[in-house]
Amino acid sequence: MAANSNEVQVGLERVFIGAGCNRIVNNVSWGACDLVSFGTQNAVAIFCPKIGQILITLPGHNAHVNCTHWLPSNKFAFKAKHLERHYLLSGDADGAITLWEFSIADKKWRHVLQVLEHKKGVTCFTAIMVSDTDALFASTSSDGVVNVWEVILPSSSGGECKLSSLDSLFVGRKPMVALSLAQLPGNSGQLVLATGGLDNKIHIYCGERTGKFVHACELKGHTDWIRSLDFSLPIYTNGETSSVLLVSSSQDKGIRIWKMALCDSLSNKGTSLASYIKGPAFVAGSSSYQISLESLLIGHEDWVYSVQWQPPQSSSTEGTECNQPQSILSASMDKTMMIWQPEKTTGIWINVVTVGELSHSALGFYGGHWSPSGDSTLAHGYGGSFHLWKNVGIDFDDWKPQKVPSGHFAPVSDISWARCGEYLLSVSHDQTTRVFAPWCNVSSSDDGEAWHEIARPQVHGHDINCVTIIKGKGNHRFVSGADEKVGRVFEAPLSFLKSLNHTNSWKFNSSNDHLADMQILGANMSALGLSQKPIYVQAPSASVDKNSNEGIDTLETIPAAVPVVLTEPPIEEQLAWHTLWPESHKLYGHGNELFSVCCDHEGKLVASSCKAQSASVAEIWLWQVGSWKSVGRLHSHTLTVTQMEFSYDNNFLLTVSRDRHFSIFEIKQTGLDEISHRLVIRQEAHKRIIWACSWNPFGHEFATGSRDKTVKIWAVENGSSVKLLTTLPTFRSSVTALSWLGIDRQRNRGLLAVGMENGLIEMLSLSNAKAEDGSFPVLNATLVVQFDPLICHVSTVNRLRWKNSDKSEDSSAVQLASCGADHCVRVFEVKCS
């Protein structure tokens, strides 16, 4: 993507997307194209399991994405190898269903259509491919309606899709939350739809491809909500399809396998122990079918949220026939996934593989999925995390965890680059602080470098609102502020610093000699999740009496962290407990929850603000780095200070507030432990809340952005007054984030990145030179690039940060990081010429 401006040419490339999965059942789908889809807030994200990276996020929904489903899904991968285009269904909490097209050849995505048929949130999809261009799918919603659809797919790229509603089934006040659609065995052309939900029953509907569906029978047995249903492909007997299997799971912790067989095939087969318990029979078309309970699988200790048959592999060169493997994957809130198969001699179904997290980090799985080839399994968990296992064994099963994308599962409120740009730190309302960094040679991507989450320094008990990394010399430190009155200071432990040596961006050098004296290896989580205690290098190995319950909650205990030096990107189990940083100080003083924090460019002062509705509470506190004493309390605003930033010479502190004013304070060091501060100016700048501000790295110009959709550029004159240089053309949405990059100091030229409430990002070129008399001529502002919505956020951009504020001494590209309410952390590479 390039700009048309003659002044600055900008090239733009997406480098990284970090995001967590929406915490809801049916949110994830693994397609026949070997890509995984999932919802992250209002976006549909696509990730490639082979490289463990999110490739794109698709905008288009106006509410949380509840469910996704590929056409064709992994079940039909055996007949999809020749397809040039794959399709994806997504449903959201407003009831909208969206269809997307993915072109295999050029990796391009297209928004095909959207329908709003359901009155409440869509909760589940099921689909079958009738032919390469014809698919049937069903959707269910909290409104108690199950809709059956037919979609005619285009035969050429970019063609029109035709969607038609075949039937609408009203299921009553207890909605269905699980669906599965299949073709009945035999040549009747009949379809069967299984639904399950809050009435503990499985309802069977029959219908033709173009006709109405009628209720055939009910299957009783489960004693709690039905959470998942999945039909197998037809089972072949003597070359003919005689039956189909249905697997169901429930909150009663049980899994049931039901057999649906043609009555003719039943009469010719003797009854055996592994056979069935007869259930209801029904007629569909000219054939009658007998349903029987094939098996009851007991093994999970909590709700079983999903069950799925292993995708079949093609048994013919044309890919039209297949053998359905007798293998089922189940995922449960007991933090495990199990693979079930019938025992060879008795035919009794048993658990042959168990994978999962037996500690406390996963907090249960919402769903499990097979890869199209059947050699990998993927779970998504309560913490928005993915867990991928691959069978790497040759002669025997050997399931090993693999690297997957990770990220926040709630709005990301703030980000901060490390002082030399080695990594990016983010904080979120999911109550975690995360470190993302590039790591060499861990994927098959062309450049050999991929970004990963490498640490989770803070796992807290409150939503975290703001963060700043301490600049200057010394160890890596940051200050975070959450929905509490206390600021917290964290310091990097030895395990993190040594692990950082294995990333692509940082190597040990002479300035890191102090590491030899560091005694803190890592940190442990406290019982309440508020404070993190250090683990020392020479700590005595205290023996723990496991039989002693004194002072310990026997239902949920906190596992001890085992910090280690990482030589490859960590998986979720390591991130959740073993990469914490110790908390070194607490900053007491504010009367309400912290909202904003910033550090000066020498690493000597930290400023913090809190939520406020009065002038006395809206004061800004200054803290001295090192001693962490309060060295100043600045009064000016009457409502919450939303953002603060020190000028690059550290002479001024700029603050903006909900009271529509900005303030500028002059900060001077008067002694070793003393500073003086003076309010230079307080000025009403906008008609609505001011959300963002940013200084010019080359001078005392600054930008302010507001809910009134404007950005204004100001200049401090003679250290005592402020002049409005220009007001940029009104933007399409509220301005919520700003970041100024210096490009050419001689001409005072720079780039201003602007983030908006609609998730879009724009970039403007700014230039002006100070006249000989010291006055400022009119500032030139030119729009140079509007980011493609496919690489932007889909909700409010909360913060923008340039990796290096001054590009004048660096001819290479510079990176821009952003975070937003869509749970995403993004990194872009910007090339200027």
C-alpha positions in Angstrom: 0.0 0.0 0.0 1.5 3.4 -1.0 0.5 7.0 -0.7 -0.2 9.4 -3.6 1.5 12.4 -1.9 4.5 13.9 -3.5 6.0 14.8 -0.2 6.1 11.5 1.6 5.8 8.0 0.1 4.7 5.4 2.7 4.8 1.7 2.3 2.8 -0.4 4.8 3.1 -4.0 5.9 1.4 -6.0 8.6 4.0 -7.7 10.8 2.0 -9.2 13.7 -1.4 -9.7 15.2 -1.8 -11.0 18.7 -5.3 -11.8 19.9 -7.2 -14.3 22.1 -10.3 -16.3 21.3 -13.7 -15.3 22.4 -14.6 -17.4 25.4 -17.7 -19.2 24.1 -18.5 -22.6 22.7 -18.5 -23.2 18.9 -16.3 -20.2 18.3 -13.5 -22.1 16.5 -13.5 -24.0 13.2 -10.7 -25.9 11.5 -11.4 -25.9 7.7 -10.5 -28.2 4.9 -8.0 -25.6 3.7 -6.0 -26.2 7.0 -6.7 -22.8 8.4 -8.4 -22.1 11.7 -11.1 -19.5 12.2 -12.2 -17.9 15.5 -13.9 -14.8 16.8 -12.0 -12.2 18.7 -14.4 -9.5 19.9 -16.3 -8.3 16.7 -13.7 -9.7 14.3 -13.2 -13.1 12.6 -9.5 -14.0 12.9 -7.8 -16.6 10.8 -4.6 -18.4 11.8 -2.3 -20.9 10.2 -1.5 -23.8 12.5 1.7 -24.6 10.6 3.4 -21.4 11.6 1.4 -20.5 14.6 0.5 -17.0 13.4 -2.7 -15.0 12.9 -2.9 -14.1 9.2 -5.8 -11.6 9.1 -8.8 -10.3 10.9 -12.0 -9.8 9.0 -14.2 -6.8 9.8 -17.9 -6.8 9.3 -19.7 -7.7 12.5 -21.1 -5.2 14.9 -21.2 -7.5 17.9 -19.2 -10.3 19.5 -18.6 -13.2 17.1 -20.1 -16.3 18.7 -19.5 -19.0 16.1 -17.6 -19.8 12.9 -17.8 -22.7 10.5 -15.9 -23.5 7.3 -17.4 -24.6 4.0 -16.1 -27.3 3.6 -15.1 -28.2 7.1 -12.3 -30.6 8.1 -14.9 -33.4 7.8 -15.0 -33.0 4.0 -11.3 -32.3 3.5 -11.0 -35.6 1.6 -13.1 -34.2 -1.3 -11.9 -30.6 -1.2 -8.3 -30.9 -2.3 -9.1 -29.5 -5.8 -11.2 -26.5 -4.6 -9.9 -23.1 -5.6 -12.1 -21.2 -3.1 -13.2 -22.0 0.4 -16.0 -20.3 2.3 -16.5 -19.3 5.9 -19.7 -18.7 8.0 -19.6 -16.5 11.0 -22.4 -15.5 13.4 -22.6 -12.8 16.0 -24.4 -11.8 19.2 -26.8 -9.5 17.3 -28.1 -12.4 15.1 -26.1 -11.5 11.9 -24.7 -14.3 9.7 -21.9 -13.4 7.4 -20.4 -15.4 4.5 -16.8 -14.9 3.5 -14.8 -16.2 0.4 -11.2 -17.2 0.6 -9.2 -17.7 -2.6 -6.5 -20.4 -2.3 -4.4 -19.0 -5.2 -3.9 -15.4 -4.2 -4.8 -15.7 -0.4 -7.4 -13.0 -0.8 -10.6 -12.6 1.3 -13.9 -11.3 0.1 -17.0 -10.3 2.1 -19.8 -12.1 0.2 -23.0 -11.5 2.0 -24.7 -10.9 5.4 -28.2 -11.7 6.6 -29.9 -10.7 9.8 -32.6 -13.4 10.2 -32.2 -14.3 13.9 -33.5 -11.9 16.5 -30.9 -12.9 19.1 -27.3 -14.1 19.0 -26.3 -17.0 16.7 -24.9 -19.8 18.8 -24.1 -22.7 16.4 -23.7 -23.7 12.8 -23.7 -27.1 11.0 -23.2 -27.7 7.3 -22.7 -30.3 4.6 -21.3 -29.9 1.1 -23.8 -31.4 -1.4 -21.5 -30.6 -4.3 -18.6 -28.2 -5.0 -21.0 -25.4 -5.5 -24.0 -26.4 -3.3 -24.0 -26.4 0.5 -26.7 -26.7 3.1 -26.3 -25.3 6.6 -28.4 -24.8 9.7 -28.1 -22.0 12.3 -29.5 -21.8 15.8 -30.0 -18.9 18.1 -31.0 -17.8 21.6 -34.4 -16.8 20.0 -35.5 -20.4 20.0 -35.4 -20.7 16.2 -33.3 -23.1 14.0 -33.0 -21.9 10.4 -32.0 -24.2 7.5 -30.3 -22.6 4.5 -29.1 -23.5 1.1 -26.2 -21.5 -0.4 -25.3 -21.8 -4.1 -21.6 -21.0 -4.4 -20.2 -19.3 -7.5 -18.3 -21.4 -10.1 -15.8 -18.6 -10.7 -13.9 -16.2 -8.5 -15.8 -13.1 -7.5 -19.1 -14.5 -8.6 -22.4 -14.1 -6.8 -23.5 -16.4 -4.0 -27.2 -17.2 -3.7 -28.6 -17.8 -0.2 -32.1 -19.1 0.3 -33.9 -20.1 3.5 -35.3 -23.7 3.3 -37.0 -23.9 6.6 -37.4 -22.3 10.0 -38.0 -24.5 13.1 -39.3 -23.0 16.3 -38.1 -25.1 19.2 -39.8 -23.3 22.0 -38.6 -21.4 25.1 -35.6 -23.7 25.6 -33.3 -22.9 22.7 -31.0 -25.4 21.0 -27.3 -24.9 21.4 -25.9 -27.8 19.4 -26.6 -28.9 15.8 -25.5 -31.5 13.3 -26.6 -32.1 9.8 -26.0 -35.2 7.7 -27.3 -37.2 4.7 -29.2 -40.4 5.7 -27.7 -43.7 4.6 -29.2 -45.2 1.5 -30.1 -43.5 -1.8 -33.2 -41.7 -0.5 -31.7 -38.2 -0.7 -33.0 -37.5 2.7 -31.3 -35.3 5.3 -31.3 -35.6 9.0 -30.8 -32.7 11.5 -30.0 -33.3 15.1 -30.5 -30.6 17.6 -29.8 -30.5 21.3 -30.1 -27.9 24.0 -31.5 -26.9 27.3 -34.3 -29.5 27.5 -31.7 -32.4 27.8 -33.1 -34.2 24.8 -31.8 -34.7 21.3 -34.4 -33.9 18.6 -34.2 -35.5 15.2 -35.7 -33.8 12.2 -35.9 -35.2 8.7 -36.3 -33.4 5.4 -35.4 -33.3 1.7 -32.8 -31.0 0.2 -35.4 -28.5 -1.0 -38.3 -29.3 1.3 -39.4 -28.8 4.9 -38.0 -30.5 7.9 -40.4 -32.5 10.1 -39.8 -33.6 13.7 -39.1 -37.4 13.6 -38.3 -38.4 17.2 -36.5 -37.6 20.5 -33.5 -39.2 22.0 -33.5 -39.3 25.8 -30.7 -40.3 28.1 -28.7 -37.2 29.0 -29.5 -35.6 32.3 -28.3 -32.1 31.6 -27.9 -29.6 28.7 -26.7 -31.1 25.4 -23.5 -29.2 24.5 -22.3 -30.8 21.3 -23.6 -33.1 18.5 -21.7 -34.6 15.5 -22.8 -37.0 12.8 -20.2 -39.3 11.2 -20.1 -39.8 7.5 -22.0 -42.9 6.3 -20.7 -46.2 7.5 -20.1 -48.7 4.7 -21.1 -52.3 5.0 -20.5 -54.6 2.0 -19.9 -51.6 -0.2 -23.2 -50.0 0.7 -24.1 -47.2 3.2 -26.1 -48.9 5.9 -25.9 -46.6 8.9 -24.6 -43.3 10.3 -23.4 -42.6 13.8 -24.3 -39.6 16.0 -22.1 -38.7 19.0 -23.5 -36.3 21.7 -22.0 -34.7 24.8 -23.6 -33.0 27.7 -23.1 -31.1 31.0 -23.8 -34.4 32.7 -20.2 -35.3 31.9 -21.2 -38.1 29.6 -20.8 -38.9 25.9 -23.2 -41.1 24.0 -22.9 -42.7 20.6 -26.1 -43.3 18.8 -26.6 -45.5 15.7 -29.0 -44.7 12.9 -29.4 -47.7 10.7 -31.6 -48.7 7.8 -34.1 -51.3 9.0 -33.1 -53.7 6.2 -29.5 -53.7 7.4 -30.7 -54.3 11.0 -32.7 -57.4 10.2 -29.7 -59.0 8.6 -27.3 -58.5 11.5 -27.3 -60.4 14.7 -27.3 -58.8 18.1 -24.1 -58.6 20.0 -22.8 -57.1 23.3 -21.3 -54.1 21.5 -24.4 -53.7 19.4 -27.1 -51.4 20.8 -30.1 -50.7 23.0 -33.1 -50.2 20.8 -34.5 -46.6 20.6 -37.1 -45.0 18.5 -37.6 -45.7 14.8 -38.7 -43.2 12.2 -39.5 -43.0 8.5 -37.8 -40.7 6.0 -38.9 -40.8 2.4 -39.3 -44.5 1.4 -36.9 -45.8 4.0 -37.3 -46.5 7.7 -34.5 -46.1 10.3 -33.9 -47.6 13.7 -32.0 -45.6 16.3 -30.1 -47.4 19.0 -27.6 -46.5 21.7 -24.3 -47.8 20.7 -22.1 -46.8 23.6 -21.9 -44.6 26.7 -18.5 -43.0 27.3 -17.6 -42.0 30.9 -14.2 -40.5 31.7 -14.5 -36.7 31.9 -14.9 -35.1 35.4 -16.7 -32.0 34.2 -19.0 -30.7 31.5 -18.1 -32.0 28.0 -18.4 -29.1 25.7 -17.5 -30.7 22.4 -17.3 -34.0 20.6 -16.1 -34.5 17.0 -15.5 -37.5 14.7 -12.0 -37.8 13.3 -12.0 -36.5 9.7 -11.9 -39.3 7.2 -9.1 -39.8 4.7 -9.9 -40.5 1.0 -9.8 -44.1 0.0 -9.9 -43.4 -3.7 -7.9 -41.4 -6.1 -10.9 -39.3 -7.1 -11.5 -38.4 -3.4 -15.2 -39.3 -3.6 -15.2 -42.3 -1.2 -13.8 -42.4 2.3 -13.6 -44.6 5.3 -14.9 -43.0 8.5 -12.3 -43.6 11.3 -13.8 -45.0 14.5 -12.3 -42.2 16.6 -13.8 -39.4 18.6 -12.3 -36.3 20.1 -13.9 -34.8 23.2 -13.0 -31.6 25.1 -14.2 -30.8 28.6 -14.1 -28.2 31.3 -12.0 -30.6 33.3 -9.0 -29.2 31.3 -8.5 -32.3 29.2 -9.2 -33.6 25.7 -9.6 -37.3 25.1 -9.5 -39.5 22.0 -11.9 -42.4 22.2 -11.7 -45.6 20.0 -13.3 -49.0 20.1 -11.1 -51.8 21.5 -10.2 -54.1 18.7 -11.3 -57.4 20.3 -14.4 -56.4 22.2 -15.5 -53.3 20.3 -16.0 -51.5 23.6 -15.1 -47.8 23.3 -12.2 -46.7 25.5 -10.1 -43.6 26.0 -6.8 -44.2 24.2 -5.2 -40.7 24.4 -5.6 -37.9 27.0 -4.0 -34.5 26.5 -4.5 -31.3 28.5 -3.4 -29.3 31.4 -3.6 -30.9 34.8 -2.6 -27.7 36.6 -4.7 -24.5 37.0 -3.7 -22.5 34.0 -6.2 -23.7 31.3 -9.3 -23.4 33.5 -11.2 -25.7 31.1 -11.7 -26.2 27.4 -14.7 -24.8 25.4 -14.1 -27.0 22.4 -11.8 -29.5 20.6 -11.1 -29.9 16.9 -9.3 -32.3 14.6 -6.9 -31.2 11.9 -8.1 -32.2 8.4 -5.3 -34.9 8.4 -6.3 -36.2 11.8 -2.7 -35.9 13.2 -3.3 -32.8 15.3 -5.9 -31.6 17.9 -6.7 -28.1 18.9 -8.5 -26.9 22.0 -9.6 -23.4 23.0 -9.8 -22.5 26.6 -11.4 -20.4 29.3 -8.5 -17.9 29.2 -9.0 -17.2 25.5 -6.0 -19.4 24.8 -5.3 -22.2 22.2 -3.7 -25.5 22.9 -2.4 -27.6 20.0 -1.1 -31.1 20.1 0.5 -33.0 17.2 1.1 -36.7 17.0 4.8 -36.9 16.1 5.1 -40.6 16.8 5.9 -43.0 13.9 5.2 -46.5 15.3 3.3 -45.3 18.3 1.2 -42.3 19.4 3.3 -39.4 20.8 1.3 -36.2 21.2 3.5 -33.1 21.7 2.3 -29.5 22.3 2.9 -27.1 19.5 3.2 -23.3 19.3 -0.1 -21.4 18.6 -1.1 -17.7 18.5 -1.9 -16.1 21.7 -3.1 -12.7 23.0 -5.6 -10.9 25.2 -9.2 -12.0 25.5 -10.6 -8.6 26.6 -10.0 -5.0 25.4 -6.3 -4.1 25.3 -6.0 -0.7 27.1 -2.3 0.3 26.7 1.0 -0.7 25.1 4.6 0.4 25.6 7.8 -0.4 23.7 10.9 -1.5 25.5 13.4 1.3 25.8 15.5 -0.1 22.9 12.6 -1.7 21.1 13.4 -5.3 22.0 9.8 -6.2 22.8 6.3 -4.8 23.1 4.5 -4.8 26.4 0.7 -4.7 26.5 -2.0 -4.6 29.3 -5.6 -5.5 29.1 -8.9 -5.7 30.9 -8.3 -9.5 30.9 -6.1 -8.6 34.0 -2.8 -9.7 32.3 0.3 -7.9 31.1 2.0 -9.6 28.1 5.3 -9.3 26.3 5.4 -9.9 22.5 8.7 -10.1 20.7 10.2 -11.3 17.4 11.8 -14.8 17.6 14.2 -16.2 15.0 13.8 -19.5 13.1 10.7 -20.8 14.8 8.5 -21.0 11.7 8.6 -21.8 8.1 7.9 -18.2 7.1 10.2 -16.7 4.4 12.0 -14.2 6.6 12.7 -16.8 9.4 11.3 -14.3 12.0 8.0 -14.5 13.7 6.5 -12.6 16.6 5.3 -14.5 19.7 4.2 -13.9 23.2 7.3 -14.6 25.3 6.2 -13.7 28.8 3.3 -12.8 31.0 4.9 -10.6 33.6 1.7 -9.7 35.5 -1.4 -11.8 36.1 -3.6 -9.6 38.3 -6.9 -9.6 40.1 -8.1 -6.3 38.6 -8.6 -5.0 35.0 -5.3 -3.2 34.0 -5.8 0.2 32.4 -2.3 1.7 31.8 1.4 0.9 31.6 4.7 2.6 31.0 8.2 1.1 30.6 10.9 2.9 32.6 13.5 4.4 30.2 17.1 5.1 31.0 19.8 2.8 32.4 19.4 -0.3 34.6 17.2 -3.3 34.5 13.9 -3.6 32.5 11.1 -2.2 34.7 7.5 -1.1 34.1 4.7 0.6 36.1 1.2 -0.5 35.6 -2.1 0.9 36.9 -5.3 -1.1 37.3 -8.8 -0.7 38.7 -7.3 -0.1 42.1 -5.8 2.9 43.9 -2.3 1.4 43.8 0.4 1.7 41.1 2.7 -1.3 40.9 6.3 -1.5 39.8 7.7 -4.6 38.3 11.3 -5.6 37.5 12.5 -8.2 35.0 13.9 -11.4 36.6 17.0 -13.2 35.5 15.1 -15.9 33.6 13.4 -13.3 31.4 16.7 -11.5 30.6 18.4 -14.7 29.6 15.4 -15.8 27.6 15.5 -12.4 25.8 18.9 -13.4 24.5 17.3 -16.0 22.4 15.0 -13.6 20.6 16.0 -11.9 17.4 16.2 -8.4 18.8 18.6 -8.4 21.7 21.9 -9.8 22.7 24.0 -9.7 25.8 26.6 -6.9 25.8 28.9 -5.1 28.2 26.0 -3.0 29.5 24.4 -6.1 30.9 27.2 -7.0 33.3 25.0 -6.3 36.2 23.1 -9.5 35.4 25.8 -11.5 37.2 24.7 -9.8 40.5 21.0 -10.4 39.9 19.5 -12.8 42.5 15.9 -12.9 41.4 15.1 -15.7 39.1 11.3 -15.2 38.7 8.1 -14.7 40.7 5.3 -16.6 42.3 1.6 -15.7 42.2 -0.1 -14.8 45.5 -3.3 -16.6 46.5 -5.5 -13.5 45.8 -3.8 -12.8 42.5 -2.8 -9.2 43.5 0.9 -9.4 44.4 3.8 -11.4 42.9 6.6 -12.5 45.2 10.2 -13.0 44.0 11.9 -16.4 43.6 15.6 -16.1 44.4 18.4 -17.9 42.6 19.8 -19.5 45.8 16.3 -20.1 47.3 16.3 -23.1 49.7 14.1 -25.9 48.3 11.5 -26.0 51.1 9.7 -29.3 51.3 5.9 -29.0 51.1 3.7 -31.3 53.2 1.0 -32.2 50.8 -1.1 -33.7 53.5 -1.2 -30.5 55.5 -4.3 -28.4 54.7 -3.7 -25.7 57.2 -4.2 -22.2 55.7 -4.7 -23.7 52.2 -7.9 -23.8 50.2 -8.0 -27.5 49.3 -10.3 -26.9 46.3 -8.0 -24.5 44.5 -4.3 -24.0 45.4 -1.8 -21.9 43.5 1.0 -24.0 41.9 4.6 -22.9 42.5 6.2 -21.2 39.5 9.3 -22.8 37.9 11.0 -20.0 36.0 13.4 -21.3 33.3 15.4 -19.8 30.5 13.4 -20.2 27.3 15.2 -21.3 24.1 12.0 -21.4 22.0 8.7 -19.5 22.3 6.7 -20.7 25.3 3.4 -22.5 25.1 0.3 -21.4 27.2 1.2 -23.7 30.1 4.5 -22.0 30.6 3.2 -18.5 30.0 0.4 -18.7 32.6 2.6 -19.4 35.6 6.3 -19.5 34.9 7.1 -16.1 33.3 5.9 -13.7 36.0 8.0 -10.7 37.1 8.4 -9.9 40.8 6.7 -6.8 42.1 9.2 -4.4 43.6 7.2 -1.4 44.8 3.7 -0.1 45.3 2.8 3.5 44.7 0.1 4.7 47.2 -1.6 8.1 46.9 -4.5 8.1 44.4 -8.0 8.2 45.7 -9.6 6.2 42.8 -8.7 3.6 40.2 -5.6 4.4 38.1 -6.3 5.5 34.5 -3.1 6.8 32.9 0.7 6.6 33.6 3.8 7.8 31.7 7.5 8.0 32.2 10.0 10.7 31.1 12.6 10.0 28.5 15.5 9.8 31.0 13.8 7.3 33.3 13.8 9.6 36.3 10.1 10.5 36.7 6.8 8.7 36.4 3.5 10.6 36.3 0.2 8.9 37.2 -3.5 9.9 37.2 -6.7 8.2 38.3 -10.5 8.3 37.5 -11.9 11.5 38.8 -15.1 13.6 39.0 -13.7 16.5 41.0 -10.6 18.7 40.9 -9.2 17.3 44.1 -9.2 13.8 42.9 -8.0 14.6 39.3 -4.5 15.6 40.5 -1.4 14.1 38.8 1.2 12.5 41.0 4.9 12.5 40.2 7.1 9.7 41.4 10.9 9.5 41.5 12.2 6.4 39.8 14.4 4.4 42.2 13.3 5.7 45.5 9.7 5.7 44.3 8.9 8.7 46.5 6.1 11.1 45.7 7.9 14.3 44.5 4.9 16.3 43.2 1.2 16.7 42.9 -0.1 18.7 40.0 -3.4 20.4 40.0 -5.2 21.6 37.0 -8.0 19.4 35.7 -11.5 18.8 37.1 -12.2 15.4 35.5 -10.2 12.2 34.7 -6.8 12.9 33.0 -7.0 10.5 30.0 -3.4 10.7 28.7 -0.1 12.3 29.7 3.2 12.6 27.8 6.6 14.3 28.6 8.2 16.4 25.9 11.3 14.8 24.5 13.6 17.3 26.3 11.7 16.4 29.5 11.0 20.1 30.2 7.2 19.9 29.8 4.5 17.5 30.8 1.4 17.5 28.6 -1.9 16.3 30.0 -5.4 15.9 28.4 -8.6 15.3 30.2 -12.3 14.5 30.0 -12.9 18.1 31.0 -12.0 19.1 27.3 -8.9 21.0 28.4 -5.2 20.3 28.0 -2.6 21.4 30.5 1.1 21.9 30.2 3.4 21.8 33.2 7.0 22.9 33.3 9.1 20.3 35.2 12.6 21.2 36.5 15.1 19.3 38.6 16.1 21.5 41.5 18.1 19.1 43.6 19.1 15.5 43.9 15.7 14.4 45.2 13.7 17.5 44.4 11.8 18.9 41.4 9.8 22.0 40.8 6.7 22.2 38.7 4.7 25.1 37.3 1.4 25.2 35.4 2.3 26.9 32.1 -1.2 26.9 30.6 -4.6 25.3 30.9 -6.7 25.7 27.8 -10.0 24.4 26.6 -9.1 22.8 23.3 -12.1 20.7 22.0 -15.8 20.5 22.2 -15.8 16.9 23.6 -13.5 14.7 25.7 -9.9 14.8 24.7 -8.7 11.2 24.4 -5.1 11.5 23.1 -2.0 13.7 22.8 1.5 13.4 21.4 4.6 15.5 21.3 6.7 16.3 18.2 10.1 14.5 18.9 11.9 17.5 17.3 10.4 20.4 19.2 7.6 21.7 21.4 4.7 21.2 19.0 2.1 18.7 20.1 -1.2 17.2 18.8 -4.5 16.6 20.6 -7.3 14.3 19.5 -10.9 14.3 20.7 -14.3 12.7 20.6 -15.3 15.7 18.4 -13.5 14.0 15.5 -10.8 16.6 15.2 -7.1 16.7 15.7 -5.4 20.0 16.5 -1.7 20.9 16.3 -0.3 23.3 18.9 3.0 24.9 19.7 4.5 26.1 23.0 6.0 29.6 22.4 8.7 31.1 24.6 7.9 28.5 27.3 4.9 30.5 28.5 2.1 30.5 25.9 0.5 28.1 23.4 -0.5 28.8 19.8 -2.9 26.8 17.7 -1.0 26.0 14.4 -3.7 24.1 12.6 -6.9 22.0 12.9 -6.8 19.0 10.7 -9.8 18.1 8.5 -12.6 16.4 10.5 -12.2 12.6 10.7 -14.9 10.1 10.1 -15.0 8.9 13.7 -13.9 10.0 17.2 -10.1 10.3 17.5 -8.9 8.0 20.3 -5.1 7.6 19.7 -2.2 9.7 18.4 1.5 9.1 17.9 4.0 11.4 16.3 7.1 10.2 14.5 10.0 12.4 13.6 11.5 11.9 10.1 13.6 15.0 9.2 14.9 17.3 12.0 16.1 19.9 9.6 12.7 20.5 8.0 10.8 19.6 11.2 9.0 16.9 9.2 7.2 13.9 10.7 4.3 11.4 10.5 1.3 11.5 12.7 -0.6 8.3 13.2 -4.2 8.7 14.1 -6.4 6.0 15.5 -10.2 6.2 15.7 -13.2 4.8 17.5 -14.2 2.8 14.4 -10.9 0.9 14.5 -9.4 2.6 11.5 -5.9 4.2 11.4 -4.7 7.0 9.2 -1.3 8.6 8.8 -0.6 12.3 8.0 2.6 14.0 7.0 3.4 17.1 9.1 6.0 19.7 8.3 6.9 23.3 9.3 10.1 25.2 9.9 10.6 27.9 12.5 11.1 31.3 10.9 14.1 33.5 11.7 12.0 35.7 14.0 11.1 32.6 16.0 7.5 32.5 14.8 5.8 29.4 13.4 4.5 29.6 9.8 1.4 27.6 8.8 1.9 23.9 9.4 1.5 21.7 6.3 -0.6 18.6 7.0 -1.2 16.0 4.2 -3.0 12.7 4.4 -0.5 10.1 3.1 -2.2 6.7 3.9 -5.4 5.2 5.1 -4.8 1.7 6.4 -6.8 -1.1 4.7 -9.7 -2.1 7.0 -8.5 -5.7 6.7 -5.3 -4.9 8.7 -7.0 -2.4 11.0 -8.8 -2.9 14.3 -12.6 -3.5 14.2 -13.2 -1.5 17.4 -11.8 1.5 19.2 -8.0 2.0 18.8 -6.9 2.6 22.4 -3.2 3.4 21.8 -0.6 3.9 19.0 3.1 3.8 19.7 6.1 4.2 17.3 9.0 1.9 18.1 11.5 4.8 17.6 10.2 8.3 17.9 13.0 9.7 15.7 13.6 8.2 12.3 16.1 10.8 11.1 19.1 8.8 12.1 17.8 5.5 10.9 17.2 4.9 7.2 15.4 1.5 7.7 11.7 1.0 8.2 10.2 1.8 11.5 7.5 -0.1 13.3 4.2 1.1 14.6 2.3 -0.8 17.3 -1.4 -0.4 18.1 -3.9 -1.9 20.5 -7.6 -1.8 20.7 -11.0 -2.8 22.2 -11.1 -5.7 19.7 -8.6 -7.6 21.9 -5.8 -7.2 19.4 -2.2 -6.1 19.6 -0.9 -5.2 16.1 2.5 -4.3 14.7 3.0 -2.6 11.3 6.1 -1.9 9.4 6.2 1.6 7.8 8.7 2.5 5.1 9.0 6.2 4.4 10.7 7.8 1.4 
